[in-house]
Amino acid sequence: MRFGDWVDGQGQRIEQLYDTESRERGNLVVDIGATYDAPQELACFPGQDHPAPEYTFQGWIDATLDDRDPANRTNRVRAGDVALAPSF
């Protein structure tokens, strides 16, 4: 099957520059029954433009850099907590 035929069958379009037989449209592909799903349908956080900072790499970086300043550091170990060393 030609990639262009699959794209047409999914109701999608190939960018004009690549929509030629010598480019993407003419590529031979194996028909495995795959269907196109819009990015909105595949989103991990549907209905949100961006996930909350605790779920992003940038949020992790910001939290890590904030923790370097003792004034911003949260107490992760409380008095009375015991840190266990691994036993080998």
PyMOL Python script that loads the backbone (N, CA, C, O; Angstrom):
from pymol import cmd

cmd.read_pdbstr("""\
ATOM      1  N   MET A   1       0.842  -1.160   0.000  1.00  0.00           N
ATOM      2  CA  MET A   1       0.000   0.000   0.000  1.00  0.00           C
ATOM      3  C   MET A   1       0.897   1.235   0.000  1.00  0.00           C
ATOM      4  O   MET A   1       1.972   1.230   0.599  1.00  0.00           O
ATOM      5  N   ARG A   2       0.465   2.254  -0.651  1.00  0.00           N
ATOM      6  CA  ARG A   2       1.196   3.532  -0.675  1.00  0.00           C
ATOM      7  C   ARG A   2       0.775   4.377   0.530  1.00  0.00           C
ATOM      8  O   ARG A   2      -0.396   4.406   0.908  1.00  0.00           O
ATOM      9  N   PHE A   3       1.760   5.066   1.126  1.00  0.00           N
ATOM     10  CA  PHE A   3       1.487   5.895   2.292  1.00  0.00           C
ATOM     11  C   PHE A   3       0.446   6.965   1.978  1.00  0.00           C
ATOM     12  O   PHE A   3      -0.413   7.252   2.812  1.00  0.00           O
ATOM     13  N   GLY A   4       0.511   7.547   0.812  1.00  0.00           N
ATOM     14  CA  GLY A   4      -0.453   8.578   0.424  1.00  0.00           C
ATOM     15  C   GLY A   4      -1.872   8.046   0.412  1.00  0.00           C
ATOM     16  O   GLY A   4      -2.800   8.758   0.797  1.00  0.00           O
ATOM     17  N   ASP A   5      -2.061   6.803  -0.025  1.00  0.00           N
ATOM     18  CA  ASP A   5      -3.400   6.204  -0.021  1.00  0.00           C
ATOM     19  C   ASP A   5      -3.908   6.011   1.413  1.00  0.00           C
ATOM     20  O   ASP A   5      -5.086   6.228   1.697  1.00  0.00           O
ATOM     21  N   TRP A   6      -2.996   5.599   2.318  1.00  0.00           N
ATOM     22  CA  TRP A   6      -3.385   5.422   3.717  1.00  0.00           C
ATOM     23  C   TRP A   6      -3.789   6.769   4.320  1.00  0.00           C
ATOM     24  O   TRP A   6      -4.805   6.865   5.008  1.00  0.00           O
ATOM     25  N   VAL A   7      -2.985   7.816   4.058  1.00  0.00           N
ATOM     26  CA  VAL A   7      -3.286   9.154   4.584  1.00  0.00           C
ATOM     27  C   VAL A   7      -4.643   9.627   4.069  1.00  0.00           C
ATOM     28  O   VAL A   7      -5.456  10.136   4.840  1.00  0.00           O
ATOM     29  N   ASP A   8      -4.887   9.465   2.785  1.00  0.00           N
ATOM     30  CA  ASP A   8      -6.179   9.863   2.210  1.00  0.00           C
ATOM     31  C   ASP A   8      -7.325   9.103   2.873  1.00  0.00           C
ATOM     32  O   ASP A   8      -8.370   9.683   3.163  1.00  0.00           O
ATOM     33  N   GLY A   9      -7.131   7.812   3.111  1.00  0.00           N
ATOM     34  CA  GLY A   9      -8.157   6.984   3.729  1.00  0.00           C
ATOM     35  C   GLY A   9      -8.462   7.391   5.164  1.00  0.00           C
ATOM     36  O   GLY A   9      -9.547   7.111   5.673  1.00  0.00           O
ATOM     37  N   GLN A  10      -7.515   8.047   5.815  1.00  0.00           N
ATOM     38  CA  GLN A  10      -7.712   8.520   7.186  1.00  0.00           C
ATOM     39  C   GLN A  10      -8.280   9.931   7.230  1.00  0.00           C
ATOM     40  O   GLN A  10      -8.531  10.475   8.306  1.00  0.00           O
ATOM     41  N   GLY A  11      -8.482  10.523   6.050  1.00  0.00           N
ATOM     42  CA  GLY A  11      -9.024  11.879   5.998  1.00  0.00           C
ATOM     43  C   GLY A  11      -8.011  12.944   6.370  1.00  0.00           C
ATOM     44  O   GLY A  11      -8.384  14.041   6.787  1.00  0.00           O
ATOM     45  N   GLN A  12      -6.730  12.629   6.222  1.00  0.00           N
ATOM     46  CA  GLN A  12      -5.664  13.566   6.570  1.00  0.00           C
ATOM     47  C   GLN A  12      -4.957  14.026   5.298  1.00  0.00           C
ATOM     48  O   GLN A  12      -5.231  13.544   4.199  1.00  0.00           O
ATOM     49  N   ARG A  13      -4.036  14.978   5.483  1.00  0.00           N
ATOM     50  CA  ARG A  13      -3.278  15.482   4.337  1.00  0.00           C
ATOM     51  C   ARG A  13      -1.794  15.456   4.648  1.00  0.00           C
ATOM     52  O   ARG A  13      -1.390  15.584   5.804  1.00  0.00           O
ATOM     53  N   ILE A  14      -0.997  15.292   3.630  1.00  0.00           N
ATOM     54  CA  ILE A  14       0.457  15.379   3.743  1.00  0.00           C
ATOM     55  C   ILE A  14       0.843  16.809   3.375  1.00  0.00           C
ATOM     56  O   ILE A  14       0.247  17.406   2.479  1.00  0.00           O
ATOM     57  N   GLU A  15       1.846  17.359   4.070  1.00  0.00           N
ATOM     58  CA  GLU A  15       2.305  18.711   3.741  1.00  0.00           C
ATOM     59  C   GLU A  15       2.647  18.779   2.262  1.00  0.00           C
ATOM     60  O   GLU A  15       3.148  17.814   1.685  1.00  0.00           O
ATOM     61  N   GLN A  16       2.376  19.914   1.661  1.00  0.00           N
ATOM     62  CA  GLN A  16       2.522  20.091   0.208  1.00  0.00           C
ATOM     63  C   GLN A  16       3.911  19.698  -0.286  1.00  0.00           C
ATOM     64  O   GLN A  16       4.028  19.043  -1.322  1.00  0.00           O
ATOM     65  N   LEU A  17       4.953  20.078   0.422  1.00  0.00           N
ATOM     66  CA  LEU A  17       6.317  19.767  -0.006  1.00  0.00           C
ATOM     67  C   LEU A  17       6.540  18.260  -0.139  1.00  0.00           C
ATOM     68  O   LEU A  17       7.280  17.826  -1.021  1.00  0.00           O
ATOM     69  N   TYR A  18       5.914  17.461   0.719  1.00  0.00           N
ATOM     70  CA  TYR A  18       6.131  16.012   0.747  1.00  0.00           C
ATOM     71  C   TYR A  18       5.036  15.219   0.049  1.00  0.00           C
ATOM     72  O   TYR A  18       5.109  13.992  -0.018  1.00  0.00           O
ATOM     73  N   ASP A  19       4.036  15.896  -0.463  1.00  0.00           N
ATOM     74  CA  ASP A  19       2.885  15.227  -1.064  1.00  0.00           C
ATOM     75  C   ASP A  19       3.134  14.897  -2.535  1.00  0.00           C
ATOM     76  O   ASP A  19       2.364  15.293  -3.410  1.00  0.00           O
ATOM     77  N   THR A  20       4.220  14.168  -2.795  1.00  0.00           N
ATOM     78  CA  THR A  20       4.542  13.734  -4.157  1.00  0.00           C
ATOM     79  C   THR A  20       4.899  12.250  -4.116  1.00  0.00           C
ATOM     80  O   THR A  20       5.261  11.714  -3.069  1.00  0.00           O
ATOM     81  N   GLU A  21       4.793  11.607  -5.253  1.00  0.00           N
ATOM     82  CA  GLU A  21       5.107  10.176  -5.326  1.00  0.00           C
ATOM     83  C   GLU A  21       6.577   9.902  -4.997  1.00  0.00           C
ATOM     84  O   GLU A  21       6.910   8.836  -4.480  1.00  0.00           O
ATOM     85  N   SER A  22       7.455  10.863  -5.295  1.00  0.00           N
ATOM     86  CA  SER A  22       8.879  10.642  -5.023  1.00  0.00           C
ATOM     87  C   SER A  22       9.236  10.943  -3.569  1.00  0.00           C
ATOM     88  O   SER A  22      10.359  10.677  -3.138  1.00  0.00           O
ATOM     89  N   ARG A  23       8.306  11.485  -2.825  1.00  0.00           N
ATOM     90  CA  ARG A  23       8.539  11.767  -1.401  1.00  0.00           C
ATOM     91  C   ARG A  23       7.620  10.876  -0.577  1.00  0.00           C
ATOM     92  O   ARG A  23       7.513   9.686  -0.874  1.00  0.00           O
ATOM     93  N   GLU A  24       6.961  11.396   0.433  1.00  0.00           N
ATOM     94  CA  GLU A  24       6.172  10.572   1.355  1.00  0.00           C
ATOM     95  C   GLU A  24       4.973   9.889   0.708  1.00  0.00           C
ATOM     96  O   GLU A  24       4.686   8.736   1.031  1.00  0.00           O
ATOM     97  N   ARG A  25       4.275  10.554  -0.181  1.00  0.00           N
ATOM     98  CA  ARG A  25       3.071   9.978  -0.771  1.00  0.00           C
ATOM     99  C   ARG A  25       3.348   8.637  -1.437  1.00  0.00           C
ATOM    100  O   ARG A  25       2.498   7.747  -1.399  1.00  0.00           O
ATOM    101  N   GLY A  26       4.505   8.476  -2.038  1.00  0.00           N
ATOM    102  CA  GLY A  26       4.798   7.256  -2.770  1.00  0.00           C
ATOM    103  C   GLY A  26       5.449   6.152  -1.957  1.00  0.00           C
ATOM    104  O   GLY A  26       5.687   5.069  -2.491  1.00  0.00           O
ATOM    105  N   ASN A  27       5.743   6.385  -0.693  1.00  0.00           N
ATOM    106  CA  ASN A  27       6.376   5.350   0.128  1.00  0.00           C
ATOM    107  C   ASN A  27       5.487   4.119   0.245  1.00  0.00           C
ATOM    108  O   ASN A  27       4.275   4.225   0.430  1.00  0.00           O
ATOM    109  N   LEU A  28       6.101   2.969   0.136  1.00  0.00           N
ATOM    110  CA  LEU A  28       5.367   1.717   0.342  1.00  0.00           C
ATOM    111  C   LEU A  28       5.345   1.408   1.826  1.00  0.00           C
ATOM    112  O   LEU A  28       6.382   1.439   2.489  1.00  0.00           O
ATOM    113  N   VAL A  29       4.159   1.108   2.350  1.00  0.00           N
ATOM    114  CA  VAL A  29       4.004   0.779   3.764  1.00  0.00           C
ATOM    115  C   VAL A  29       3.203  -0.504   3.902  1.00  0.00           C
ATOM    116  O   VAL A  29       2.462  -0.885   2.996  1.00  0.00           O
ATOM    117  N   VAL A  30       3.354  -1.159   5.025  1.00  0.00           N
ATOM    118  CA  VAL A  30       2.620  -2.387   5.299  1.00  0.00           C
ATOM    119  C   VAL A  30       1.296  -2.009   5.960  1.00  0.00           C
ATOM    120  O   VAL A  30       1.272  -1.260   6.937  1.00  0.00           O
ATOM    121  N   ASP A  31       0.219  -2.521   5.431  1.00  0.00           N
ATOM    122  CA  ASP A  31      -1.104  -2.244   5.997  1.00  0.00           C
ATOM    123  C   ASP A  31      -1.339  -3.181   7.175  1.00  0.00           C
ATOM    124  O   ASP A  31      -1.602  -4.370   6.991  1.00  0.00           O
ATOM    125  N   ILE A  32      -1.241  -2.636   8.389  1.00  0.00           N
ATOM    126  CA  ILE A  32      -1.457  -3.441   9.593  1.00  0.00           C
ATOM    127  C   ILE A  32      -2.749  -3.046  10.302  1.00  0.00           C
ATOM    128  O   ILE A  32      -3.004  -3.464  11.432  1.00  0.00           O
ATOM    129  N   GLY A  33      -3.555  -2.239   9.628  1.00  0.00           N
ATOM    130  CA  GLY A  33      -4.820  -1.823  10.218  1.00  0.00           C
ATOM    131  C   GLY A  33      -4.694  -0.626  11.144  1.00  0.00           C
ATOM    132  O   GLY A  33      -5.614  -0.345  11.912  1.00  0.00           O
ATOM    133  N   ALA A  34      -3.575   0.086  11.089  1.00  0.00           N
ATOM    134  CA  ALA A  34      -3.384   1.254  11.946  1.00  0.00           C
ATOM    135  C   ALA A  34      -4.332   2.368  11.530  1.00  0.00           C
ATOM    136  O   ALA A  34      -4.651   2.523  10.351  1.00  0.00           O
ATOM    137  N   THR A  35      -4.773   3.134  12.510  1.00  0.00           N
ATOM    138  CA  THR A  35      -5.635   4.280  12.242  1.00  0.00           C
ATOM    139  C   THR A  35      -5.028   5.527  12.855  1.00  0.00           C
ATOM    140  O   THR A  35      -4.259   5.455  13.813  1.00  0.00           O
ATOM    141  N   TYR A  36      -5.383   6.668  12.291  1.00  0.00           N
ATOM    142  CA  TYR A  36      -4.901   7.948  12.784  1.00  0.00           C
ATOM    143  C   TYR A  36      -5.735   8.376  13.987  1.00  0.00           C
ATOM    144  O   TYR A  36      -6.965   8.337  13.942  1.00  0.00           O
ATOM    145  N   ASP A  37      -5.064   8.782  15.057  1.00  0.00           N
ATOM    146  CA  ASP A  37      -5.729   9.369  16.221  1.00  0.00           C
ATOM    147  C   ASP A  37      -5.182  10.773  16.399  1.00  0.00           C
ATOM    148  O   ASP A  37      -3.969  10.981  16.416  1.00  0.00           O
ATOM    149  N   ALA A  38      -6.080  11.728  16.531  1.00  0.00           N
ATOM    150  CA  ALA A  38      -5.667  13.121  16.709  1.00  0.00           C
ATOM    151  C   ALA A  38      -4.860  13.266  17.998  1.00  0.00           C
ATOM    152  O   ALA A  38      -5.119  12.560  18.973  1.00  0.00           O
ATOM    153  N   PRO A  39      -3.888  14.170  18.009  1.00  0.00           N
ATOM    154  CA  PRO A  39      -3.079  14.361  19.213  1.00  0.00           C
ATOM    155  C   PRO A  39      -3.925  14.646  20.465  1.00  0.00           C
ATOM    156  O   PRO A  39      -3.547  14.237  21.563  1.00  0.00           O
ATOM    157  N   GLN A  40      -5.051  15.334  20.318  1.00  0.00           N
ATOM    158  CA  GLN A  40      -5.908  15.626  21.461  1.00  0.00           C
ATOM    159  C   GLN A  40      -6.459  14.343  22.088  1.00  0.00           C
ATOM    160  O   GLN A  40      -6.676  14.284  23.298  1.00  0.00           O
ATOM    161  N   GLU A  41      -6.684  13.328  21.268  1.00  0.00           N
ATOM    162  CA  GLU A  41      -7.202  12.059  21.771  1.00  0.00           C
ATOM    163  C   GLU A  41      -6.127  11.249  22.483  1.00  0.00           C
ATOM    164  O   GLU A  41      -6.443  10.383  23.299  1.00  0.00           O
ATOM    165  N   LEU A  42      -4.868  11.520  22.182  1.00  0.00           N
ATOM    166  CA  LEU A  42      -3.765  10.773  22.765  1.00  0.00           C
ATOM    167  C   LEU A  42      -3.164  11.466  23.985  1.00  0.00           C
ATOM    168  O   LEU A  42      -2.255  10.924  24.613  1.00  0.00           O
ATOM    169  N   ALA A  43      -3.650  12.637  24.323  1.00  0.00           N
ATOM    170  CA  ALA A  43      -3.077  13.435  25.401  1.00  0.00           C
ATOM    171  C   ALA A  43      -3.164  12.703  26.741  1.00  0.00           C
ATOM    172  O   ALA A  43      -4.172  12.068  27.051  1.00  0.00           O
ATOM    173  N   CYS A  44      -2.107  12.802  27.518  1.00  0.00           N
ATOM    174  CA  CYS A  44      -2.100  12.226  28.869  1.00  0.00           C
ATOM    175  C   CYS A  44      -2.961  13.034  29.820  1.00  0.00           C
ATOM    176  O   CYS A  44      -3.465  12.501  30.809  1.00  0.00           O
ATOM    177  N   PHE A  45      -3.135  14.319  29.528  1.00  0.00           N
ATOM    178  CA  PHE A  45      -3.919  15.209  30.368  1.00  0.00           C
ATOM    179  C   PHE A  45      -4.990  15.858  29.507  1.00  0.00           C
ATOM    180  O   PHE A  45      -4.892  17.049  29.212  1.00  0.00           O
ATOM    181  N   PRO A  46      -6.014  15.109  29.094  1.00  0.00           N
ATOM    182  CA  PRO A  46      -7.022  15.659  28.191  1.00  0.00           C
ATOM    183  C   PRO A  46      -7.708  16.889  28.768  1.00  0.00           C
ATOM    184  O   PRO A  46      -8.010  16.963  29.959  1.00  0.00           O
ATOM    185  N   GLY A  47      -7.941  17.848  27.887  1.00  0.00           N
ATOM    186  CA  GLY A  47      -8.630  19.057  28.281  1.00  0.00           C
ATOM    187  C   GLY A  47      -7.732  20.116  28.892  1.00  0.00           C
ATOM    188  O   GLY A  47      -8.202  21.202  29.231  1.00  0.00           O
ATOM    189  N   GLN A  48      -6.451  19.820  29.038  1.00  0.00           N
ATOM    190  CA  GLN A  48      -5.520  20.785  29.597  1.00  0.00           C
ATOM    191  C   GLN A  48      -4.492  21.153  28.540  1.00  0.00           C
ATOM    192  O   GLN A  48      -4.022  20.296  27.792  1.00  0.00           O
ATOM    193  N   ASP A  49      -4.146  22.435  28.485  1.00  0.00           N
ATOM    194  CA  ASP A  49      -3.097  22.845  27.557  1.00  0.00           C
ATOM    195  C   ASP A  49      -1.754  22.272  27.985  1.00  0.00           C
ATOM    196  O   ASP A  49      -0.984  21.781  27.160  1.00  0.00           O
ATOM    197  N   HIS A  50      -1.484  22.341  29.277  1.00  0.00           N
ATOM    198  CA  HIS A  50      -0.214  21.842  29.809  1.00  0.00           C
ATOM    199  C   HIS A  50      -0.482  21.124  31.124  1.00  0.00           C
ATOM    200  O   HIS A  50      -1.354  21.539  31.888  1.00  0.00           O
ATOM    201  N   PRO A  51       0.250  20.060  31.394  1.00  0.00           N
ATOM    202  CA  PRO A  51       0.083  19.384  32.680  1.00  0.00           C
ATOM    203  C   PRO A  51       0.632  20.248  33.818  1.00  0.00           C
ATOM    204  O   PRO A  51       1.405  21.179  33.589  1.00  0.00           O
ATOM    205  N   ALA A  52       0.229  19.928  35.022  1.00  0.00           N
ATOM    206  CA  ALA A  52       0.722  20.642  36.200  1.00  0.00           C
ATOM    207  C   ALA A  52       2.241  20.474  36.296  1.00  0.00           C
ATOM    208  O   ALA A  52       2.778  19.471  35.826  1.00  0.00           O
ATOM    209  N   PRO A  53       2.936  21.436  36.896  1.00  0.00           N
ATOM    210  CA  PRO A  53       4.402  21.396  36.938  1.00  0.00           C
ATOM    211  C   PRO A  53       4.980  20.123  37.540  1.00  0.00           C
ATOM    212  O   PRO A  53       6.061  19.695  37.135  1.00  0.00           O
ATOM    213  N   GLU A  54       4.289  19.505  38.499  1.00  0.00           N
ATOM    214  CA  GLU A  54       4.851  18.301  39.106  1.00  0.00           C
ATOM    215  C   GLU A  54       4.905  17.110  38.134  1.00  0.00           C
ATOM    216  O   GLU A  54       5.509  16.082  38.440  1.00  0.00           O
ATOM    217  N   TYR A  55       4.271  17.255  36.966  1.00  0.00           N
ATOM    218  CA  TYR A  55       4.283  16.186  35.975  1.00  0.00           C
ATOM    219  C   TYR A  55       5.171  16.495  34.768  1.00  0.00           C
ATOM    220  O   TYR A  55       5.134  15.766  33.777  1.00  0.00           O
ATOM    221  N   THR A  56       5.961  17.558  34.839  1.00  0.00           N
ATOM    222  CA  THR A  56       6.796  17.932  33.701  1.00  0.00           C
ATOM    223  C   THR A  56       8.264  17.919  34.075  1.00  0.00           C
ATOM    224  O   THR A  56       8.618  18.051  35.247  1.00  0.00           O
ATOM    225  N   PHE A  57       9.113  17.760  33.080  1.00  0.00           N
ATOM    226  CA  PHE A  57      10.551  17.801  33.292  1.00  0.00           C
ATOM    227  C   PHE A  57      10.967  19.187  33.788  1.00  0.00           C
ATOM    228  O   PHE A  57      11.797  19.304  34.690  1.00  0.00           O
ATOM    229  N   GLN A  58      10.387  20.236  33.195  1.00  0.00           N
ATOM    230  CA  GLN A  58      10.726  21.593  33.629  1.00  0.00           C
ATOM    231  C   GLN A  58      10.322  21.810  35.080  1.00  0.00           C
ATOM    232  O   GLN A  58      11.045  22.464  35.831  1.00  0.00           O
ATOM    233  N   GLY A  59       9.186  21.275  35.479  1.00  0.00           N
ATOM    234  CA  GLY A  59       8.763  21.379  36.869  1.00  0.00           C
ATOM    235  C   GLY A  59       9.738  20.698  37.808  1.00  0.00           C
ATOM    236  O   GLY A  59      10.016  21.205  38.895  1.00  0.00           O
ATOM    237  N   TRP A  60      10.261  19.548  37.396  1.00  0.00           N
ATOM    238  CA  TRP A  60      11.250  18.831  38.203  1.00  0.00           C
ATOM    239  C   TRP A  60      12.523  19.667  38.334  1.00  0.00           C
ATOM    240  O   TRP A  60      13.082  19.782  39.425  1.00  0.00           O
ATOM    241  N   ILE A  61      12.979  20.248  37.229  1.00  0.00           N
ATOM    242  CA  ILE A  61      14.176  21.087  37.276  1.00  0.00           C
ATOM    243  C   ILE A  61      13.958  22.261  38.224  1.00  0.00           C
ATOM    244  O   ILE A  61      14.809  22.545  39.067  1.00  0.00           O
ATOM    245  N   ASP A  62      12.820  22.945  38.091  1.00  0.00           N
ATOM    246  CA  ASP A  62      12.534  24.092  38.943  1.00  0.00           C
ATOM    247  C   ASP A  62      12.510  23.692  40.419  1.00  0.00           C
ATOM    248  O   ASP A  62      13.063  24.400  41.261  1.00  0.00           O
ATOM    249  N   ALA A  63      11.876  22.567  40.736  1.00  0.00           N
ATOM    250  CA  ALA A  63      11.801  22.105  42.124  1.00  0.00           C
ATOM    251  C   ALA A  63      13.193  21.757  42.647  1.00  0.00           C
ATOM    252  O   ALA A  63      13.519  22.050  43.797  1.00  0.00           O
ATOM    253  N   THR A  64      14.003  21.137  41.809  1.00  0.00           N
ATOM    254  CA  THR A  64      15.358  20.772  42.210  1.00  0.00           C
ATOM    255  C   THR A  64      16.187  22.016  42.486  1.00  0.00           C
ATOM    256  O   THR A  64      16.903  22.073  43.486  1.00  0.00           O
ATOM    257  N   LEU A  65      16.100  23.007  41.618  1.00  0.00           N
ATOM    258  CA  LEU A  65      16.858  24.238  41.823  1.00  0.00           C
ATOM    259  C   LEU A  65      16.345  24.994  43.044  1.00  0.00           C
ATOM    260  O   LEU A  65      17.139  25.588  43.774  1.00  0.00           O
ATOM    261  N   ASP A  66      15.037  24.984  43.279  1.00  0.00           N
ATOM    262  CA  ASP A  66      14.488  25.630  44.472  1.00  0.00           C
ATOM    263  C   ASP A  66      15.008  24.964  45.737  1.00  0.00           C
ATOM    264  O   ASP A  66      15.273  25.647  46.726  1.00  0.00           O
ATOM    265  N   ASP A  67      15.158  23.643  45.724  1.00  0.00           N
ATOM    266  CA  ASP A  67      15.622  22.898  46.892  1.00  0.00           C
ATOM    267  C   ASP A  67      17.078  23.187  47.226  1.00  0.00           C
ATOM    268  O   ASP A  67      17.521  22.916  48.342  1.00  0.00           O
ATOM    269  N   ARG A  68      17.830  23.733  46.271  1.00  0.00           N
ATOM    270  CA  ARG A  68      19.233  24.059  46.540  1.00  0.00           C
ATOM    271  C   ARG A  68      19.335  25.229  47.516  1.00  0.00           C
ATOM    272  O   ARG A  68      20.346  25.376  48.203  1.00  0.00           O
ATOM    273  N   ASP A  69      18.304  26.053  47.580  1.00  0.00           N
ATOM    274  CA  ASP A  69      18.270  27.186  48.502  1.00  0.00           C
ATOM    275  C   ASP A  69      17.669  26.691  49.819  1.00  0.00           C
ATOM    276  O   ASP A  69      16.502  26.300  49.853  1.00  0.00           O
ATOM    277  N   PRO A  70      18.458  26.704  50.916  1.00  0.00           N
ATOM    278  CA  PRO A  70      17.937  26.179  52.196  1.00  0.00           C
ATOM    279  C   PRO A  70      16.640  26.842  52.648  1.00  0.00           C
ATOM    280  O   PRO A  70      15.846  26.217  53.351  1.00  0.00           O
ATOM    281  N   ALA A  71      16.409  28.093  52.260  1.00  0.00           N
ATOM    282  CA  ALA A  71      15.170  28.772  52.665  1.00  0.00           C
ATOM    283  C   ALA A  71      13.950  28.136  52.011  1.00  0.00           C
ATOM    284  O   ALA A  71      12.852  28.215  52.562  1.00  0.00           O
ATOM    285  N   ASN A  72      14.114  27.515  50.861  1.00  0.00           N
ATOM    286  CA  ASN A  72      12.992  26.900  50.143  1.00  0.00           C
ATOM    287  C   ASN A  72      12.885  25.397  50.380  1.00  0.00           C
ATOM    288  O   ASN A  72      11.892  24.779  49.996  1.00  0.00           O
ATOM    289  N   ARG A  73      13.889  24.812  51.002  1.00  0.00           N
ATOM    290  CA  ARG A  73      13.944  23.357  51.128  1.00  0.00           C
ATOM    291  C   ARG A  73      12.849  22.851  52.063  1.00  0.00           C
ATOM    292  O   ARG A  73      12.631  23.401  53.142  1.00  0.00           O
ATOM    293  N   THR A  74      12.184  21.820  51.638  1.00  0.00           N
ATOM    294  CA  THR A  74      11.174  21.189  52.492  1.00  0.00           C
ATOM    295  C   THR A  74      11.846  20.080  53.277  1.00  0.00           C
ATOM    296  O   THR A  74      12.805  19.468  52.807  1.00  0.00           O
ATOM    297  N   ASN A  75      11.345  19.824  54.463  1.00  0.00           N
ATOM    298  CA  ASN A  75      11.922  18.761  55.281  1.00  0.00           C
ATOM    299  C   ASN A  75      11.382  17.425  54.807  1.00  0.00           C
ATOM    300  O   ASN A  75      10.219  17.091  55.036  1.00  0.00           O
ATOM    301  N   ARG A  76      12.225  16.679  54.157  1.00  0.00           N
ATOM    302  CA  ARG A  76      11.815  15.363  53.669  1.00  0.00           C
ATOM    303  C   ARG A  76      12.017  14.300  54.745  1.00  0.00           C
ATOM    304  O   ARG A  76      11.333  13.277  54.754  1.00  0.00           O
ATOM    305  N   VAL A  77      12.959  14.550  55.648  1.00  0.00           N
ATOM    306  CA  VAL A  77      13.202  13.619  56.750  1.00  0.00           C
ATOM    307  C   VAL A  77      12.839  14.352  58.031  1.00  0.00           C
ATOM    308  O   VAL A  77      13.389  15.410  58.336  1.00  0.00           O
ATOM    309  N   ARG A  78      11.916  13.779  58.765  1.00  0.00           N
ATOM    310  CA  ARG A  78      11.465  14.404  60.004  1.00  0.00           C
ATOM    311  C   ARG A  78      12.228  13.803  61.180  1.00  0.00           C
ATOM    312  O   ARG A  78      12.787  12.711  61.082  1.00  0.00           O
ATOM    313  N   ALA A  79      12.240  14.521  62.273  1.00  0.00           N
ATOM    314  CA  ALA A  79      12.870  14.005  63.494  1.00  0.00           C
ATOM    315  C   ALA A  79      12.217  12.682  63.857  1.00  0.00           C
ATOM    316  O   ALA A  79      10.993  12.557  63.822  1.00  0.00           O
ATOM    317  N   GLY A  80      13.016  11.718  64.197  1.00  0.00           N
ATOM    318  CA  GLY A  80      12.500  10.405  64.560  1.00  0.00           C
ATOM    319  C   GLY A  80      12.465   9.426  63.397  1.00  0.00           C
ATOM    320  O   GLY A  80      12.330   8.223  63.617  1.00  0.00           O
ATOM    321  N   ASP A  81      12.582   9.913  62.158  1.00  0.00           N
ATOM    322  CA  ASP A  81      12.637   9.011  61.009  1.00  0.00           C
ATOM    323  C   ASP A  81      13.987   8.315  60.995  1.00  0.00           C
ATOM    324  O   ASP A  81      14.999   8.914  61.357  1.00  0.00           O
ATOM    325  N   VAL A  82      14.009   7.085  60.593  1.00  0.00           N
ATOM    326  CA  VAL A  82      15.243   6.323  60.542  1.00  0.00           C
ATOM    327  C   VAL A  82      15.583   6.035  59.093  1.00  0.00           C
ATOM    328  O   VAL A  82      14.761   5.515  58.338  1.00  0.00           O
ATOM    329  N   ALA A  83      16.801   6.378  58.717  1.00  0.00           N
ATOM    330  CA  ALA A  83      17.257   6.054  57.368  1.00  0.00           C
ATOM    331  C   ALA A  83      17.901   4.667  57.425  1.00  0.00           C
ATOM    332  O   ALA A  83      18.828   4.443  58.203  1.00  0.00           O
ATOM    333  N   LEU A  84      17.423   3.765  56.627  1.00  0.00           N
ATOM    334  CA  LEU A  84      17.942   2.409  56.611  1.00  0.00           C
ATOM    335  C   LEU A  84      18.999   2.261  55.542  1.00  0.00           C
ATOM    336  O   LEU A  84      18.805   2.656  54.392  1.00  0.00           O
ATOM    337  N   ALA A  85      20.120   1.686  55.936  1.00  0.00           N
ATOM    338  CA  ALA A  85      21.184   1.411  54.980  1.00  0.00           C
ATOM    339  C   ALA A  85      20.885   0.075  54.328  1.00  0.00           C
ATOM    340  O   ALA A  85      20.371  -0.829  54.987  1.00  0.00           O
ATOM    341  N   PRO A  86      21.191  -0.069  53.058  1.00  0.00           N
ATOM    342  CA  PRO A  86      20.935  -1.362  52.411  1.00  0.00           C
ATOM    343  C   PRO A  86      21.812  -2.450  53.009  1.00  0.00           C
ATOM    344  O   PRO A  86      22.979  -2.216  53.325  1.00  0.00           O
ATOM    345  N   SER A  87      21.258  -3.611  53.159  1.00  0.00           N
ATOM    346  CA  SER A  87      22.051  -4.743  53.644  1.00  0.00           C
ATOM    347  C   SER A  87      22.423  -5.610  52.459  1.00  0.00           C
ATOM    348  O   SER A  87      21.588  -5.918  51.609  1.00  0.00           O
ATOM    349  N   PHE A  88      23.643  -5.984  52.417  1.00  0.00           N
ATOM    350  CA  PHE A  88      24.143  -6.787  51.290  1.00  0.00           C
ATOM    351  C   PHE A  88      24.404  -8.194  51.695  1.00  0.00           C
ATOM    352  O   PHE A  88      24.827  -9.005  50.872  1.00  0.00           O
TER     353      PHE A  88
END
""", "prot")
cmd.dss("prot")
cmd.show_as("cartoon", "prot")
cmd.util.cbc("prot")
cmd.orient("prot")
